[in-house]
Amino acid sequence: MRTMILVLAVALAAALLPISPAKASEKTDVIATVKRYAGTFNQGDKHAMIAACAPQASIIDEFPPYAWQGTSACANWWNDNEAFGKKNGITDQKLALREPEHIDITGDRAYVVVPTTYTYKLHEKPVTEAGAIWTFTLEKVSAGWRITGWAWAQGH
C-alpha cells in the first residue's frame, strides 16, 4: 500500500511540475517567429516576410483569390495584398498580436492560434478590426522555425 501511495504521489508531482525548459524554449522560439513575421508586415519588409516562410506554404485570407499555395505563396500573397489595398483605398496596415491562445509543438511541427487586432486606413479614415484570429503552422528546419501556413479569420 505504501508503495502504491508513493508511486501515485510521484506521478502527481511530475504532472504538476512546470513545462520543461526545452519545451518552454521551443514555445518561446515559435512565438518569436510569429511575432517577427507580423513585425515584417508592419515594417513593410516584403523580403523578410517571405524569408520567414517555408519553401512550400499555404495561406488563407479574406480577400481574393482567398488562397495561396506553393513555393511562391508568401510572395504572391504580399503582391495581392498590395494590389487589393491600392484598388480599395487601404493604407497604413498594422497588426497587433495578443498573447497566443494556443501553442502546440510536436517534434519539428507547431500550431499557433493568436488573437490579433488589424488596423488600417480606408480612404484615409481609421479602421480597427479587433478580435481577429490568426492561426499558424510552422516547421523547424536547420535555420529555425519557418511558417508553413496561416489562416486569417476576421474580427468584428
N, CA, C and O of each residue as an XYZ file, in Angstrom:
624
protein
N       0.830     -1.192      0.000
C       0.000      0.000      0.000
C       0.876      1.257      0.000
O       0.601      2.206     -0.735
N       1.934      1.264      0.827
C       2.833      2.427      0.860
C       3.481      2.655     -0.499
O       3.659      3.794     -0.931
N       3.827      1.574     -1.159
C       4.442      1.694     -2.482
C       3.465      2.328     -3.464
O       3.846      3.190     -4.256
N       2.225      1.906     -3.412
C       1.197      2.455     -4.296
C       1.003      3.945     -4.031
O       0.890      4.731     -4.971
N       0.964      4.330     -2.778
C       0.802      5.748     -2.425
C       2.006      6.539     -2.891
O       1.849      7.644     -3.411
N       3.202      6.004     -2.720
C       4.426      6.683     -3.153
C       4.428      6.856     -4.675
O       4.765      7.927     -5.179
N       4.057      5.814     -5.393
C       4.004      5.892     -6.859
C       2.997      6.956     -7.292
O       3.289      7.761     -8.177
N       1.832      6.963     -6.684
C       0.823      7.972     -7.022
C       1.304      9.380     -6.674
O       1.062     10.318     -7.434
N       1.972      9.538     -5.550
C       2.489     10.853     -5.152
C       3.542     11.346     -6.141
O       3.548     12.522     -6.505
N       4.425     10.463     -6.573
C       5.458     10.836     -7.554
C       4.801     11.195     -8.885
O       5.180     12.185     -9.511
N       3.831     10.411     -9.320
C       3.138     10.697    -10.581
C       2.415     12.034    -10.520
O       2.456     12.805    -11.479
N       1.759     12.314     -9.408
C       1.060     13.584     -9.241
C       2.038     14.747     -9.246
O       1.785     15.771     -9.881
N       3.146     14.596     -8.545
C       4.159     15.655     -8.503
C       4.719     15.918     -9.895
O       4.915     17.072    -10.275
N       4.979     14.859    -10.658
C       5.505     15.027    -12.015
C       4.503     15.737    -12.906
O       4.881     16.562    -13.738
N       3.237     15.423    -12.738
C       2.198     16.058    -13.553
C       2.052     17.536    -13.237
O       1.655     18.312    -14.106
N       2.358     17.936    -12.035
C       2.198     19.327    -11.628
C       3.441     20.168    -11.859
O       3.397     21.385    -11.675
N       4.547     19.555    -12.255
C       5.772     20.308    -12.496
C       5.584     21.237    -13.684
O       4.807     20.937    -14.591
N       6.289     22.363    -13.688
C       6.175     23.261    -14.836
C       6.723     22.604    -16.103
O       7.394     21.573    -16.052
N       6.418     23.227    -17.233
C       6.896     22.734    -18.520
C       8.415     22.676    -18.480
O       9.061     23.553    -17.907
N       8.976     21.650    -19.085
C      10.431     21.510    -19.100
C      11.060     22.710    -19.798
O      10.433     23.325    -20.660
N      12.306     23.049    -19.427
C      12.968     24.185    -20.069
C      13.053     24.034    -21.582
O      12.910     25.017    -22.309
N      13.284     22.808    -22.070
C      13.367     22.612    -23.515
C      12.037     22.938    -24.180
O      12.012     23.603    -25.216
N      10.936     22.481    -23.599
C       9.612     22.747    -24.157
C       9.291     24.243    -24.097
O       8.745     24.805    -25.046
N       9.633     24.879    -22.979
C       9.397     26.319    -22.837
C      10.215     27.085    -23.869
O       9.727     28.057    -24.445
N      11.443     26.663    -24.109
C      12.301     27.319    -25.096
C      11.715     27.184    -26.498
O      11.733     28.138    -27.275
N      11.199     26.005    -26.821
C      10.584     25.798    -28.130
C       9.384     26.725    -28.312
O       9.222     27.333    -29.370
N       8.549     26.834    -27.287
C       7.390     27.726    -27.370
C       7.837     29.171    -27.570
O       7.250     29.908    -28.363
N       8.872     29.564    -26.850
C       9.412     30.920    -26.993
C       9.893     31.152    -28.414
O       9.629     32.202    -29.000
N      10.596     30.180    -28.969
C      11.111     30.311    -30.334
C       9.987     30.355    -31.368
O      10.051     31.124    -32.327
N       8.966     29.538    -31.173
C       7.846     29.510    -32.114
C       7.109     30.843    -32.107
O       6.855     31.412    -33.169
N       6.765     31.345    -30.933
C       6.018     32.611    -30.889
C       6.893     33.769    -31.349
O       6.384     34.733    -31.921
N       8.198     33.693    -31.110
C       9.101     34.734    -31.614
C       9.071     34.776    -33.138
O       9.123     35.853    -33.732
N       8.987     33.617    -33.765
C       8.908     33.557    -35.233
C       7.616     34.213    -35.719
O       7.631     34.980    -36.681
N       6.510     33.913    -35.059
C       5.222     34.509    -35.431
C       5.264     36.025    -35.234
O       4.786     36.772    -36.088
N       5.824     36.479    -34.128
C       5.911     37.927    -33.870
C       6.810     38.620    -34.887
O       6.498     39.721    -35.344
N       7.929     37.980    -35.247
C       8.807     38.567    -36.270
C       8.072     38.670    -37.599
O       8.201     39.664    -38.314
N       7.305     37.643    -37.922
C       6.549     37.632    -39.166
C       5.578     38.816    -39.209
O       5.512     39.534    -40.207
N       4.836     39.011    -38.133
C       3.915     40.156    -38.059
C       4.689     41.467    -38.116
O       4.245     42.426    -38.747
N       5.837     41.510    -37.464
C       6.663     42.720    -37.477
C       7.141     43.077    -38.871
O       7.198     44.255    -39.225
N       7.490     42.063    -39.674
C       7.938     42.354    -41.042
C       6.801     42.953    -41.859
O       7.024     43.822    -42.701
N       5.573     42.485    -41.605
C       4.409     43.062    -42.271
C       4.254     44.523    -41.861
O       4.067     45.395    -42.710
N       4.332     44.785    -40.561
C       4.165     46.154    -40.055
C       5.237     47.095    -40.593
O       4.982     48.284    -40.786
N       6.422     46.573    -40.833
C       7.527     47.384    -41.352
C       7.510     47.487    -42.875
O       8.279     48.250    -43.458
N       6.638     46.723    -43.511
C       6.590     46.735    -44.972
C       7.775     46.027    -45.596
O       8.181     46.361    -46.710
N       8.339     45.047    -44.888
C       9.538     44.343    -45.340
C       9.153     43.036    -46.037
O       9.147     41.966    -45.429
N       8.839     43.152    -47.302
C       8.393     42.006    -48.093
C       9.404     40.861    -48.064
O       9.028     39.704    -47.877
N      10.678     41.181    -48.249
C      11.696     40.135    -48.349
C      11.867     39.370    -47.040
O      12.053     38.153    -47.059
N      11.807     40.064    -45.907
C      11.913     39.388    -44.610
C      10.686     38.528    -44.355
O      10.797     37.442    -43.785
N       9.526     39.000    -44.768
C       8.301     38.218    -44.567
C       8.361     36.940    -45.397
O       8.006     35.864    -44.916
N       8.803     37.060    -46.619
C       8.919     35.891    -47.489
C       9.966     34.921    -46.931
O       9.769     33.706    -46.982
N      11.065     35.441    -46.404
C      12.130     34.596    -45.855
C      11.664     33.788    -44.643
O      12.224     32.731    -44.350
N      10.643     34.281    -43.938
C      10.130     33.566    -42.762
C       9.268     32.369    -43.163
O       8.940     31.528    -42.325
N       8.908     32.294    -44.425
C       8.061     31.198    -44.903
C       8.902     29.983    -45.275
O      10.051     30.102    -45.700
N       8.299     28.817    -45.103
C       8.916     27.571    -45.563
C       8.885     27.555    -47.096
O       8.123     28.302    -47.709
N       9.708     26.709    -47.709
C       9.710     26.641    -49.181
C       8.334     26.352    -49.785
O       8.017     26.853    -50.864
N       7.531     25.564    -49.113
C       6.152     25.308    -49.526
C       5.250     25.863    -48.438
O       5.375     25.479    -47.275
N       4.353     26.750    -48.796
C       3.465     27.351    -47.796
C       2.044     27.409    -48.341
O       1.804     27.259    -49.539
N       1.123     27.629    -47.431
C      -0.289     27.751    -47.787
C      -0.893     28.867    -46.944
O      -0.724     28.895    -45.725
N      -1.599     29.785    -47.598
C      -2.191     30.933    -46.914
C      -3.666     31.026    -47.284
O      -4.044     30.830    -48.440
N      -4.498     31.329    -46.281
C      -5.921     31.594    -46.488
C      -6.203     32.963    -45.884
O      -5.894     33.206    -44.717
N      -6.787     33.855    -46.672
C      -7.079     35.212    -46.195
C      -8.417     35.665    -46.748
O      -9.027     34.974    -47.564
N      -8.871     36.828    -46.304
C     -10.235     37.279    -46.574
C     -10.425     38.049    -47.875
O     -11.510     38.578    -48.114
N      -9.418     38.126    -48.708
C      -9.577     38.837    -49.981
C      -9.188     37.915    -51.144
O      -8.428     36.966    -50.951
N      -9.700     38.187    -52.338
C      -9.439     37.311    -53.479
C      -7.949     37.257    -53.829
O      -7.249     38.266    -53.742
N      -7.486     36.116    -54.211
C      -8.181     34.865    -54.526
C      -8.415     33.959    -53.302
O      -8.769     32.793    -53.475
N      -8.231     34.453    -52.101
C      -8.539     33.785    -50.831
C      -7.557     32.691    -50.421
O      -7.430     32.406    -49.231
N      -6.861     32.073    -51.373
C      -5.910     31.012    -51.037
C      -4.677     31.108    -51.929
O      -4.768     31.353    -53.131
N      -3.515     30.904    -51.293
C      -2.233     30.917    -51.980
C      -1.479     29.686    -51.530
O      -1.465     29.369    -50.340
N      -0.841     28.976    -52.473
C      -0.125     27.755    -52.131
C       1.138     27.621    -52.962
O       1.251     28.169    -54.059
N       2.090     26.873    -52.405
C       3.281     26.524    -53.162
C       4.498     27.345    -52.822
O       4.552     28.020    -51.794
N       5.473     27.276    -53.705
C       6.764     27.913    -53.456
C       6.696     29.434    -53.456
O       7.543     30.086    -52.845
N       5.721     30.000    -54.120
C       5.609     31.459    -54.174
C       4.403     31.981    -53.398
O       3.996     33.127    -53.592
N       3.833     31.167    -52.532
C       2.614     31.564    -51.813
C       2.791     32.863    -51.044
O       1.950     33.757    -51.138
N       3.867     32.978    -50.292
C       4.060     34.183    -49.467
C       4.292     35.420    -50.323
O       3.753     36.486    -50.026
N       5.082     35.293    -51.373
C       5.319     36.426    -52.273
C       4.033     36.812    -53.007
O       3.718     37.995    -53.138
N       3.305     35.825    -53.477
C       2.054     36.111    -54.188
C       1.032     36.760    -53.267
O       0.330     37.688    -53.667
N       0.949     36.264    -52.014
C       0.029     36.885    -51.065
C       0.409     38.349    -50.867
O      -0.461     39.219    -50.898
N       1.689     38.634    -50.664
C       2.148     40.011    -50.446
C       1.721     40.888    -51.623
O       1.140     41.956    -51.433
N       2.015     40.429    -52.838
C       1.685     41.218    -54.032
C       0.176     41.424    -54.169
O      -0.274     42.516    -54.517
N      -0.600     40.384    -53.898
C      -2.059     40.504    -53.998
C      -2.616     41.419    -52.908
O      -3.567     42.163    -53.148
N      -2.030     41.366    -51.720
C      -2.458     42.251    -50.636
C      -2.192     43.711    -51.004
O      -3.040     44.575    -50.782
N      -1.020     43.981    -51.561
C      -0.714     45.354    -52.001
C      -1.690     45.813    -53.073
O      -2.206     46.929    -53.004
N      -1.948     44.965    -54.064
C      -2.858     45.331    -55.156
C      -4.280     45.545    -54.631
O      -4.956     46.487    -55.045
N      -4.735     44.683    -53.732
C      -6.070     44.823    -53.160
C      -6.172     46.127    -52.362
O      -7.169     46.844    -52.449
N      -5.135     46.420    -51.590
C      -5.125     47.663    -50.820
C      -5.175     48.895    -51.710
O      -5.933     49.831    -51.457
N      -4.363     48.879    -52.747
C      -4.329     50.022    -53.676
C      -5.681     50.207    -54.363
O      -6.176     51.328    -54.473
N      -6.271     49.116    -54.821
C      -7.556     49.161    -55.523
C      -8.680     49.672    -54.616
O      -9.602     50.338    -55.086
N      -8.603     49.360    -53.316
C      -9.695     49.672    -52.394
C      -9.399     50.808    -51.424
O     -10.177     51.037    -50.498
N      -8.305     51.518    -51.611
C      -8.001     52.664    -50.761
C      -7.566     52.287    -49.348
O      -7.815     53.031    -48.399
N      -6.914     51.126    -49.207
C      -6.442     50.677    -47.904
C      -4.963     51.023    -47.758
O      -4.141     50.662    -48.599
N      -4.640     51.731    -46.673
C      -3.246     52.106    -46.400
C      -2.943     51.893    -44.918
O      -3.830     51.591    -44.119
N      -1.689     52.056    -44.582
C      -1.233     52.031    -43.177
C      -1.687     50.788    -42.416
O      -2.152     50.887    -41.280
N      -1.553     49.632    -43.034
C      -1.955     48.375    -42.393
C      -0.978     47.995    -41.274
O       0.239     48.039    -41.457
N      -1.525     47.624    -40.127
C      -0.706     47.202    -38.983
C      -1.398     46.057    -38.265
O      -2.626     45.987    -38.213
N      -0.597     45.170    -37.718
C      -1.087     44.039    -36.938
C      -0.559     44.144    -35.517
O       0.617     44.442    -35.308
N      -1.416     43.903    -34.550
C      -1.009     43.869    -33.140
C      -1.413     42.504    -32.587
O      -2.598     42.191    -32.472
N      -0.408     41.699    -32.248
C      -0.674     40.369    -31.715
C      -0.898     40.439    -30.216
O      -0.244     41.209    -29.512
N      -1.830     39.627    -29.736
C      -2.023     39.462    -28.294
C      -1.368     38.145    -27.890
O      -0.710     37.496    -28.704
N      -1.547     37.763    -26.659
C      -0.964     36.505    -26.191
C      -1.609     35.338    -26.938
O      -2.826     35.319    -27.121
N      -0.809     34.372    -27.369
C      -1.381     33.223    -28.077
C      -2.406     32.489    -27.216
O      -2.219     32.321    -26.011
N      -3.470     32.063    -27.841
C      -4.477     31.260    -27.150
C      -4.076     29.797    -27.109
O      -4.494     29.043    -26.231
N      -3.255     29.412    -28.079
C      -2.900     28.000    -28.172
C      -1.551     27.863    -28.872
O      -1.325     28.460    -29.925
N      -0.668     27.082    -28.285
C       0.591     26.706    -28.921
C       0.761     25.213    -28.695
O       0.794     24.751    -27.555
N       0.866     24.471    -29.770
C       1.079     23.037    -29.673
C       2.306     22.700    -30.504
O       2.377     23.044    -31.684
N       3.276     22.023    -29.886
C       4.507     21.645    -30.574
C       4.668     20.138    -30.458
O       4.627     19.575    -29.365
N       4.850     19.504    -31.594
C       5.119     18.074    -31.646
C       6.322     17.877    -32.558
O       6.223     18.000    -33.779
N       7.450     17.570    -31.945
C       8.665     17.374    -32.727
C       9.056     18.644    -33.454
O       9.283     19.682    -32.832
N       9.134     18.561    -34.778
C       9.551     19.713    -35.582
C       8.370     20.467    -36.187
O       8.545     21.224    -37.142
N       7.167     20.269    -35.641
C       5.966     20.943    -36.145
C       5.282     21.712    -35.022
O       5.299     21.296    -33.864
N       4.682     22.837    -35.385
C       3.982     23.652    -34.384
C       2.691     24.198    -34.972
O       2.552     24.385    -36.181
N       1.747     24.447    -34.060
C       0.433     25.010    -34.393
C       0.181     26.129    -33.389
O       0.276     25.914    -32.181
N      -0.139     27.322    -33.885
C      -0.280     28.505    -33.018
C      -1.546     29.264    -33.392
O      -1.821     29.492    -34.570
N      -2.318     29.654    -32.369
C      -3.520     30.466    -32.568
C      -3.313     31.767    -31.802
O      -3.110     31.760    -30.588
N      -3.367     32.896    -32.533
C      -3.064     34.192    -31.932
C      -4.186     35.196    -32.191
O      -4.468     35.520    -33.344
N      -4.829     35.691    -31.136
C      -5.777     36.795    -31.315
C      -5.003     38.025    -31.823
O      -3.912     38.327    -31.340
N      -5.572     38.703    -32.774
C      -4.866     39.804    -33.429
C      -5.812     40.969    -33.680
O      -6.996     40.779    -33.960
N      -5.275     42.169    -33.574
C      -6.015     43.368    -33.951
C      -5.374     43.919    -35.219
O      -4.156     44.088    -35.289
N      -6.194     44.194    -36.207
C      -5.748     44.701    -37.500
C      -6.269     46.123    -37.648
O      -7.474     46.364    -37.579
N      -5.357     47.057    -37.851
C      -5.753     48.450    -38.074
C      -5.251     48.892    -39.444
O      -4.237     48.405    -39.944
N      -5.982     49.820    -40.031
C      -5.609     50.358    -41.329
C      -6.423     51.616    -41.573
O      -7.303     51.964    -40.785
N      -6.126     52.284    -42.655
C      -6.946     53.415    -43.082
C      -7.671     53.003    -44.356
O      -7.078     52.433    -45.273
N      -8.951     53.301    -44.393
C      -9.783     53.052    -45.567
C     -10.192     54.414    -46.091
O     -10.999     55.109    -45.475
N      -9.633     54.794    -47.231
C      -9.831     56.131    -47.785
C      -9.527     57.189    -46.712
O     -10.289     58.134    -46.507
N      -8.397     56.996    -46.045
C      -7.853     57.916    -45.024
C      -8.606     57.907    -43.692
O      -8.253     58.668    -42.791
N      -9.621     57.076    -43.548
C     -10.344     57.001    -42.275
C      -9.871     55.762    -41.509
O      -9.824     54.667    -42.069
N      -9.520     55.934    -40.225
C      -9.025     54.794    -39.438
C     -10.084     53.709    -39.242
O     -11.254     53.989    -38.979
N      -9.632     52.465    -39.378
C     -10.484     51.298    -39.166
C      -9.746     50.350    -38.232
O      -8.540     50.148    -38.367
N     -10.471     49.775    -37.290
C      -9.893     48.780    -36.394
C     -10.740     47.522    -36.434
O     -11.952     47.563    -36.221
N     -10.088     46.412    -36.708
C     -10.737     45.103    -36.641
C     -10.152     44.390    -35.434
O      -9.059     43.829    -35.507
N     -10.867     44.412    -34.341
C     -10.421     43.721    -33.135
C     -10.981     42.304    -33.159
O     -11.999     42.033    -33.796
N     -10.308     41.421    -32.465
C     -10.828     40.073    -32.315
C     -10.567     39.140    -33.470
O     -11.185     38.078    -33.552
N      -9.669     39.503    -34.365
C      -9.313     38.578    -35.438
C      -8.518     37.416    -34.851
O      -7.891     37.547    -33.800
N      -8.552     36.304    -35.529
C      -7.777     35.130    -35.131
C      -6.836     34.784    -36.279
O      -7.256     34.604    -37.422
N      -5.559     34.696    -35.944
C      -4.535     34.349    -36.929
C      -3.964     33.009    -36.493
O      -3.387     32.900    -35.411
N      -4.119     32.001    -37.319
C      -3.678     30.650    -36.999
C      -2.511     30.272    -37.903
O      -2.565     30.454    -39.119
N      -1.454     29.742    -37.288
C      -0.220     29.402    -37.995
C       0.123     27.932    -37.849
O      -0.217     27.295    -36.851
N       0.803     27.401    -38.858
C       1.526     26.144    -38.734
C       2.979     26.454    -39.069
O       3.270     27.269    -39.945
N       3.886     25.789    -38.356
C       5.308     26.018    -38.550
C       6.063     24.703    -38.588
O       5.588     23.678    -38.099
N       7.246     24.752    -39.176
C       8.140     23.602    -39.211
C       9.535     24.072    -38.789
O      10.002     25.133    -39.206
N      10.182     23.266    -37.961
C      11.540     23.592    -37.541
C      12.526     22.974    -38.524
O      12.523     21.766    -38.760
N      13.366     23.831    -39.089
C      14.417     23.396    -40.004
C      15.755     23.817    -39.405
O      15.790     24.414    -38.329
N      16.843     23.515    -40.085
C      18.161     23.826    -39.529
C      18.337     25.317    -39.241
O      19.075     25.683    -38.327
N      17.678     26.171    -39.999
C      17.796     27.623    -39.802
C      16.819     28.163    -38.755
O      16.822     29.361    -38.470
N      15.983     27.291    -38.180
C      14.992     27.731    -37.187
C      13.584     27.418    -37.657
O      13.389     26.640    -38.591
N      12.609     28.025    -37.009
C      11.202     27.790    -37.339
C      10.808     28.582    -38.582
O      11.166     29.751    -38.722
N      10.076     27.941    -39.475
C       9.556     28.578    -40.683
C       8.054     28.349    -40.740
O       7.548     27.320    -40.294
N       7.357     29.326    -41.294
C       5.904     29.271    -41.394
C       5.518     28.441    -42.613
O       5.888     28.762    -43.742
N       4.768     27.369    -42.366
C       4.305     26.508    -43.457
C       2.896     26.880    -43.911
O       2.457     26.497    -44.995
N       2.199     27.631    -43.064
C       0.868     28.059    -43.447
C       0.254     28.975    -42.414
O       0.650     28.983    -41.249
N      -0.721     29.748    -42.862
C      -1.516     30.546    -41.928
C      -2.887     30.815    -42.529
O      -3.090     30.816    -43.743
N      -3.816     31.043    -41.606
C      -5.188     31.381    -41.994
C      -5.663     32.543    -41.138
O      -5.380     32.603    -39.942
N      -6.371     33.447    -41.749
C      -6.873     34.647    -41.087
C      -8.381     34.545    -40.956
O      -9.074     34.222    -41.921
N      -8.888     34.819    -39.766
C     -10.331     34.905    -39.542
C     -10.623     36.305    -39.025
O     -10.163     36.682    -37.948
N     -11.374     37.059    -39.776
C     -11.648     38.463    -39.483
C     -12.388     38.628    -38.160
O     -13.278     37.849    -37.820
N     -11.997     39.659    -37.431
C     -12.681     40.024    -36.196
C     -13.830     40.971    -36.484
O     -14.162     41.232    -37.640
N     -14.426     41.475    -35.433
C     -15.577     42.377    -35.599
C     -15.178     43.798    -35.319
O     -16.010     44.701    -35.407
